[in-house]
């Protein structure tokens, strides 16, 4: 009898290890696919730059182009390191504050507030199932900018959703809704974007706070509505109507109020609101930590240590992408690309001022680090307080890395058939890009 029990246990362990290995292999394959796409883009930056520079040298007699390219490699690498080094202090500050909020129970409070709404958009999840709480925790952590807490919760939520899945290789409706709301990038505190603006000398780093909030709102709402239509979820439900109606009314009032202000007053009000809101978050998190009777100081130090590690970790990625972009720009290839898009926009009768920021928008669904590099490049080239520099920040904050998130989350549970997840995610990205352009013209045009 003991031998039989032992044999069954061994068989069960082997089965689970086999499934784990398959899931890990698939997750690795999906992630490698995204990295492969980024690899080709990175290679293209250099090869296209070399070809354009060669044409300029041979046919136009431009002997300065290759020295300019080599100088850009050194200056871009130095800029990447200086930016990463300058981020250390601010990242340590905010990751420390966020850790206080996390342990102080702020995430749980937000989750409880969202519970009535999210129960309507996940009708296929049984009432009282543990995955509901995990999903709420993930969304709440994302909205508060707690990336380190959000990712483990997201992976755990996908595992729990997979337990409810009858077709293990096919994404369910709750899985797709969960992924689309993640890729739409809704966040209340776009700390990283404001940190980069401060590092690059913006007069008011927080002046993009309200515009980013509006752009990511439109991205999330469009993603939600499109996914509901695909899944035939009743959008006329009273709870959903009240929630979406209240949010849309608030956003409409914000846009109406700002559009009625003179440009100077708009900048002052936007920056003041952002600063008061951010200071309020710090105070709220500290009070929540005191209420939970945690050691606020030690908790802050614990989170701040991650800030230093994060700043060091992004150095290679920032160097890689900024050097590639620097070479691409120094060769003249970036100008050809932007001028070509600008010509097409002008031919169609549109304003071309926003075109310089489009590379950030096009890169964002593929790579967060790539889009970050293009955002930094736009602010460095045009100025942190220029229209293009600010619009690049809006593009960076409006959406998330759709393909990467889909690969990691679906790959973690072995999902191969994604159904309408990619379509809904990309349409949400498009909504974020379009709304970011209009909002940037409203605030800074």
Wavefront OBJ file of the C-alpha trace (Angstrom):
o trace
v 0.000 0.000 0.000
v 2.787 2.385 0.947
v 4.545 1.531 -2.330
v 1.391 2.373 -4.312
v 0.952 5.709 -2.535
v 4.627 6.536 -3.082
v 4.389 5.628 -6.792
v 1.292 7.821 -7.217
v 3.063 10.755 -5.540
v 6.097 10.340 -7.786
v 3.864 10.150 -10.876
v 1.981 13.290 -9.812
v 5.244 15.173 -9.203
v 6.578 14.142 -12.614
v 3.322 15.241 -14.268
v 3.412 18.637 -12.597
v 7.110 19.113 -13.381
v 6.409 18.172 -16.991
v 3.621 20.752 -17.246
v 5.809 23.352 -15.578
v 8.643 22.640 -17.995
v 6.310 22.922 -21.002
v 4.879 26.210 -19.722
v 8.343 27.582 -19.032
v 9.503 26.567 -22.498
v 6.481 28.186 -24.135
v 6.818 31.333 -22.048
v 10.489 31.502 -23.001
v 9.622 30.994 -26.684
v 7.021 33.789 -26.650
v 9.368 36.162 -24.868
v 12.156 35.253 -27.289
v 9.851 36.070 -30.217
v 9.288 39.593 -28.885
v 13.013 39.983 -28.227
v 13.723 38.710 -31.751
v 11.501 41.431 -33.231
v 13.308 44.047 -31.139
v 16.623 42.497 -32.231
v 15.737 43.008 -35.897
v 14.674 46.592 -35.230
v 17.944 47.277 -33.411
v 19.978 45.760 -36.258
v 17.949 47.762 -38.803
v 18.847 51.020 -37.039
v 22.549 50.364 -37.679
v 22.346 48.844 -41.171
v 19.930 51.446 -42.528
v 22.042 54.191 -40.979
v 25.182 52.777 -42.647
v 23.448 52.515 -46.041
v 22.072 56.078 -45.867
v 25.448 57.438 -44.758
v 27.182 55.596 -47.613
v 24.768 57.101 -50.136
v 25.374 60.560 -48.714
v 29.153 60.067 -48.899
v 29.279 58.632 -52.438
v 26.545 60.591 -54.191
v 26.397 63.805 -52.161
v 30.042 64.125 -51.145
v 29.174 64.435 -47.456
v 32.443 63.615 -45.697
v 31.100 64.617 -42.283
v 28.426 61.961 -42.003
v 30.592 59.049 -40.778
v 32.490 61.162 -38.202
v 29.077 62.381 -36.990
v 27.882 58.792 -36.642
v 30.918 57.740 -34.606
v 30.694 60.843 -32.400
v 27.026 60.039 -31.762
v 27.919 56.567 -30.454
v 30.154 58.034 -27.755
v 27.831 60.900 -26.826
v 24.747 58.660 -26.760
v 26.447 56.054 -24.558
v 27.582 58.776 -22.165
v 24.088 60.324 -22.093
v 22.497 56.942 -21.369
v 24.786 56.372 -18.387
v 24.311 59.917 -17.043
v 20.524 59.652 -17.335
v 20.465 56.275 -15.564
v 22.751 57.593 -12.825
v 20.577 60.660 -12.368
v 17.480 58.470 -12.053
v 18.855 56.607 -9.046
v 17.793 59.081 -6.376
v 14.284 59.734 -7.682
v 13.590 56.060 -8.357
v 14.763 55.185 -4.852
v 12.463 57.850 -3.409
v 9.334 56.728 -5.231
v 9.877 52.990 -4.957
v 10.348 53.529 -1.229
v 7.086 55.506 -1.034
v 5.283 52.894 -3.117
v 6.485 50.099 -0.829
v 4.971 51.976 2.148
v 1.662 52.207 0.287
v 1.787 48.529 -0.617
v 2.388 47.355 2.961
v 0.042 49.998 4.321
v -2.896 48.340 2.580
v -3.628 51.037 -0.015
v -3.713 48.413 -2.781
v -6.324 46.412 -0.853
v -8.490 49.506 -0.368
v -8.434 50.313 -4.095
v -9.248 46.673 -4.854
v -12.355 46.842 -2.657
v -13.488 50.026 -4.404
v -13.189 48.368 -7.808
v -14.893 45.109 -6.812
v -18.487 45.940 -7.920
v -17.329 47.073 -11.368
v -14.914 44.281 -12.186
v -17.419 41.621 -11.190
v -19.532 42.831 -14.145
v -16.760 42.684 -16.741
v -15.679 39.169 -15.677
v -19.055 37.404 -15.694
v -17.516 33.992 -16.459
v -15.604 33.918 -13.180
v -17.607 32.134 -10.428
v -18.659 34.312 -7.511
v -16.221 34.189 -4.649
v -13.416 32.604 -6.676
v -9.943 33.574 -5.344
v -8.837 34.855 -8.764
v -11.143 37.847 -8.336
v -9.071 39.203 -5.474
v -5.817 38.572 -7.362
v -7.087 40.452 -10.426
v -8.156 43.397 -8.281
v -4.765 43.449 -6.594
v -3.004 43.436 -9.957
v -5.076 46.324 -11.335
v -4.733 48.349 -8.172
v -0.964 47.828 -8.128
v -0.732 48.894 -11.784
v -2.730 52.055 -11.187
v -0.458 52.988 -8.300
v 2.666 52.260 -10.333
v 3.693 49.216 -8.260
v 5.205 47.269 -11.176
v 7.188 44.925 -8.946
v 4.008 43.922 -7.127
v 1.765 43.928 -10.217
v 3.694 41.392 -12.317
v 3.712 38.518 -9.775
v 0.021 39.152 -9.087
v -0.685 39.131 -12.818
v 1.078 35.811 -13.338
v -0.746 34.337 -10.353
v -4.077 35.589 -11.744
v -3.358 33.920 -15.101
v -2.589 30.611 -13.352
v -5.871 30.810 -11.437
v -7.789 31.693 -14.611
v -6.166 28.720 -16.338
v -7.596 26.445 -13.638
v -11.067 27.545 -14.799
v -10.156 27.027 -18.457
v -11.598 23.917 -20.129
v -9.458 24.362 -23.282
v -5.949 24.705 -21.884
v -4.342 26.023 -25.092
v -7.029 28.658 -25.811
v -7.484 32.011 -24.074
v -10.781 32.437 -22.221
v -12.853 35.625 -22.155
v -11.705 36.598 -18.626
v -8.072 36.036 -19.652
v -8.427 38.332 -22.664
v -10.245 41.044 -20.700
v -7.566 40.862 -18.026
v -4.762 41.146 -20.602
v -6.354 44.026 -22.548
v -6.899 46.083 -19.396
v -3.248 45.445 -18.519
v -1.918 46.420 -21.953
v -3.993 49.613 -22.045
v -1.569 50.929 -19.434
v -3.978 52.643 -17.025
v -1.967 54.270 -14.245
v -2.691 57.091 -11.852
v 0.931 57.975 -11.147
v 3.245 58.064 -14.238
v 6.329 58.460 -12.067
v 8.937 57.214 -14.544
v 7.931 59.677 -17.274
v 8.098 62.631 -14.892
v 11.463 61.412 -13.593
v 12.923 61.439 -17.118
v 11.523 64.916 -17.720
v 13.149 66.168 -14.537
v 16.438 64.526 -15.512
v 16.394 66.188 -18.940
v 15.779 69.679 -17.585
v 12.019 70.234 -17.939
v 10.895 73.457 -16.241
v 7.823 71.678 -14.814
v 8.327 67.887 -15.006
v 4.771 67.291 -13.761
v 3.026 69.349 -16.455
v 2.303 66.159 -18.452
v 0.546 64.516 -15.497
v -3.048 65.461 -16.414
v -2.552 64.913 -20.196
v -1.126 61.406 -19.599
v -3.985 60.612 -17.225
v -6.501 61.616 -19.913
v -4.730 59.716 -22.711
v -4.416 56.474 -20.733
v -8.073 56.840 -19.684
v -9.198 56.842 -23.330
v -6.927 53.889 -24.116
v -8.376 51.851 -21.242
v -12.013 52.740 -21.940
v -11.711 51.902 -25.642
v -9.990 48.612 -24.799
v -12.744 47.790 -22.307
v -15.584 48.640 -24.700
v -14.095 46.759 -27.666
v -13.439 43.657 -25.559
v -16.961 43.807 -24.123
v -18.370 43.958 -27.668
v -16.274 40.953 -28.725
v -17.384 39.004 -25.654
v -20.986 40.232 -25.793
v -20.865 41.628 -22.278
v -23.821 43.879 -21.549
v -22.489 47.443 -21.517
v -25.932 48.704 -20.510
v -25.552 47.150 -17.070
v -26.428 49.736 -14.438
v -23.172 49.405 -12.487
v -21.018 49.678 -15.615
v -23.054 52.586 -16.975
v -22.776 54.503 -13.713
v -19.044 53.830 -13.443
v -18.183 54.650 -17.059
v -20.612 57.574 -17.083
v -19.043 59.080 -13.973
v -15.520 58.684 -15.367
v -16.449 60.101 -18.784
v -18.241 63.035 -17.161
v -15.201 63.776 -15.008
v -12.857 63.616 -18.009
v -15.208 65.782 -20.096
v -15.302 68.392 -17.313
v -11.491 68.353 -17.066
v -11.106 68.830 -20.833
v -13.801 71.526 -20.921
v -12.288 73.347 -17.968
v -8.764 73.318 -19.375
v -9.884 74.264 -22.885
v -11.522 77.411 -21.468
v -8.291 78.557 -19.781
v -5.524 80.705 -21.251
v -2.374 78.742 -22.033
v -0.383 80.131 -19.088
v -3.170 79.418 -16.594
v -3.595 75.897 -17.998
v 0.079 75.146 -17.321
v -0.132 76.527 -13.781
v -3.335 74.649 -12.889
v -2.114 71.357 -14.424
v 1.240 71.503 -12.624
v -0.354 72.597 -9.329
v -2.898 69.788 -9.438
v -0.211 67.230 -10.271
v 2.055 68.381 -7.447
v -0.764 68.497 -4.880
v -1.953 65.058 -5.975
v 1.520 63.529 -5.747
v 2.191 65.128 -2.358
v -1.204 63.831 -1.245
v -0.248 60.305 -2.285
v 2.952 60.503 -0.222
v 1.026 61.732 2.821
v -1.730 59.136 2.305
v 0.746 56.266 2.009
v 2.629 57.332 5.132
v -0.618 57.661 7.109
v -1.723 54.233 5.851
v 1.586 52.782 7.015
v 1.179 54.397 10.436
v -2.362 53.036 10.685
v -1.085 49.525 9.929
v 1.610 50.067 12.576
v 4.431 49.152 10.222
v 7.908 50.622 10.536
v 7.492 53.290 7.864
v 11.172 54.228 7.746
v 12.434 50.651 7.349
v 9.763 49.932 4.752
v 10.855 52.992 2.788
v 14.490 51.855 2.893
v 13.460 48.387 1.715
v 11.704 49.820 -1.332
v 14.399 52.440 -1.970
v 17.033 49.713 -2.362
v 15.095 48.463 -5.368
v 15.329 51.956 -6.881
v 19.110 51.711 -7.049
v 18.934 48.202 -8.511
v 16.382 49.342 -11.102
v 18.525 52.302 -12.179
v 21.568 50.050 -12.618
v 19.535 47.384 -14.426
v 18.291 49.743 -17.150
v 21.769 51.071 -18.064
v 22.568 48.382 -20.711
v 19.110 48.714 -22.308
v 19.269 52.495 -22.396
v 22.813 52.442 -23.825
v 21.812 49.930 -26.521
v 18.756 51.799 -27.731
v 20.131 55.350 -27.407
v 23.311 54.484 -29.338
v 21.242 52.822 -32.095
v 18.902 55.814 -32.292
v 21.862 58.229 -32.208
v 23.468 56.452 -35.172
v 20.149 56.361 -37.024
v 19.641 60.084 -36.466
v 23.246 61.134 -37.233
v 23.141 59.326 -40.579
v 20.096 61.336 -41.649
v 17.860 58.254 -41.806
v 15.617 59.534 -38.996
v 15.121 62.809 -40.859
v 14.182 60.926 -44.038
v 11.663 58.825 -42.103
v 10.087 61.746 -40.269
v 10.080 63.961 -43.376
v 8.379 61.180 -45.333
v 5.636 60.771 -42.738
v 5.309 64.563 -42.455
v 4.904 64.841 -46.238
v 2.145 62.230 -46.188
v 0.353 63.957 -43.300
v 0.648 67.353 -45.031
v -0.608 65.816 -48.295
v -3.682 64.625 -46.406
v -4.179 68.140 -45.027
v -3.048 67.523 -41.436
v -0.706 69.395 -39.116
v 2.782 67.851 -39.058
v 4.040 69.089 -35.683
v 3.309 65.761 -33.955
v 5.264 63.594 -36.427
v 8.599 63.889 -34.588
v 7.179 61.947 -31.626
v 5.650 59.101 -33.660
v 8.671 56.740 -33.353
v 7.933 56.470 -29.615
v 4.317 55.527 -30.320
v 5.281 52.921 -32.924
v 7.862 51.300 -30.635
v 5.746 51.190 -27.456
v 3.672 48.047 -28.254
v 6.914 46.122 -28.859
v 9.350 47.295 -26.228
v 9.163 49.485 -23.151
v 12.919 50.061 -23.131
v 12.916 50.885 -26.856
v 10.070 53.377 -26.459
v 11.798 54.835 -23.411
v 14.927 55.412 -25.483
v 12.971 57.088 -28.283
v 11.177 59.296 -25.736
v 14.517 60.374 -24.272
v 15.851 60.962 -27.795
v 12.849 63.160 -28.650
v 13.295 65.260 -25.511
v 17.054 65.508 -26.086
v 16.648 66.496 -29.756
v 13.662 68.832 -29.564
v 13.776 69.837 -25.878
v 11.987 68.450 -22.832
v 9.461 71.315 -22.926
v 8.912 71.215 -26.687
v 5.662 69.987 -28.202
v 7.374 66.867 -29.600
v 9.154 66.158 -26.300
v 5.924 66.371 -24.343
v 3.977 64.317 -26.890
v 6.603 61.570 -26.719
v 6.017 61.492 -22.945
v 2.272 61.169 -23.531
v 2.846 58.270 -25.942
v 5.080 56.582 -23.372
v 2.494 56.967 -20.601
v -0.704 56.325 -22.583
v -0.284 52.586 -23.251
v 1.836 49.582 -22.300
v 3.994 47.023 -24.134
v 1.167 44.989 -25.646
v 3.118 42.199 -27.362
v 5.501 41.668 -24.461
v 2.676 41.450 -21.884
v 0.704 39.051 -24.077
v 3.776 36.858 -24.568
v 4.732 36.690 -20.897
v 1.244 36.315 -19.403
v -0.139 33.868 -21.961
v 3.171 32.047 -22.179
v 3.222 31.480 -18.421
v 0.176 29.210 -18.674
v 0.758 27.688 -22.116
v -1.888 29.619 -24.080
v -1.300 29.308 -27.842
v -4.624 30.483 -29.288
v -5.010 34.126 -28.213
v -8.297 34.711 -30.106
v -9.155 38.464 -30.096
v -6.586 39.517 -27.473
v -4.094 41.037 -29.933
v -6.790 42.882 -31.900
v -8.347 44.425 -28.782
v -4.952 45.284 -27.308
v -3.734 47.040 -30.454
v -6.998 48.958 -30.881
v -6.619 50.180 -27.297
v -3.059 51.259 -28.175
v -4.342 53.123 -31.241
v -6.935 54.912 -29.118
v -4.198 55.947 -26.692
v -1.996 57.286 -29.508
v -4.786 59.273 -31.195
v -6.073 60.705 -27.922
v -2.508 61.614 -26.859
v -2.082 63.682 -30.039
v -5.356 65.593 -29.559
v -4.750 66.123 -25.839
v -1.200 67.370 -26.468
v -2.554 69.928 -28.944
v -5.128 70.974 -26.339
v -2.594 71.471 -23.569
v 0.612 72.410 -25.347
v -0.239 73.212 -28.982
l 1 2 3 4 5 6 7 8 9 10 11 12 13 14 15 16 17 18 19 20 21 22 23 24 25 26 27 28 29 30 31 32 33 34 35 36 37 38 39 40 41 42 43 44 45 46 47 48 49 50 51 52 53 54 55 56 57 58 59 60 61 62 63 64 65 66 67 68 69 70 71 72 73 74 75 76 77 78 79 80 81 82 83 84 85 86 87 88 89 90 91 92 93 94 95 96 97 98 99 100 101 102 103 104 105 106 107 108 109 110 111 112 113 114 115 116 117 118 119 120 121 122 123 124 125 126 127 128 129 130 131 132 133 134 135 136 137 138 139 140 141 142 143 144 145 146 147 148 149 150 151 152 153 154 155 156 157 158 159 160 161 162 163 164 165 166 167 168 169 170 171 172 173 174 175 176 177 178 179 180 181 182 183 184 185 186 187 188 189 190 191 192 193 194 195 196 197 198 199 200 201 202 203 204 205 206 207 208 209 210 211 212 213 214 215 216 217 218 219 220 221 222 223 224 225 226 227 228 229 230 231 232 233 234 235 236 237 238 239 240 241 242 243 244 245 246 247 248 249 250 251 252 253 254 255 256 257 258 259 260 261 262 263 264 265 266 267 268 269 270 271 272 273 274 275 276 277 278 279 280 281 282 283 284 285 286 287 288 289 290 291 292 293 294 295 296 297 298 299 300 301 302 303 304 305 306 307 308 309 310 311 312 313 314 315 316 317 318 319 320 321 322 323 324 325 326 327 328 329 330 331 332 333 334 335 336 337 338 339 340 341 342 343 344 345 346 347 348 349 350 351 352 353 354 355 356 357 358 359 360 361 362 363 364 365 366 367 368 369 370 371 372 373 374 375 376 377 378 379 380 381 382 383 384 385 386 387 388 389 390 391 392 393 394 395 396 397 398 399 400 401 402 403 404 405 406 407 408 409 410 411 412 413 414 415 416 417 418 419 420 421 422 423 424 425 426 427 428 429 430 431 432 433 434 435 436 437 438 439 440 441 442 443 444 445
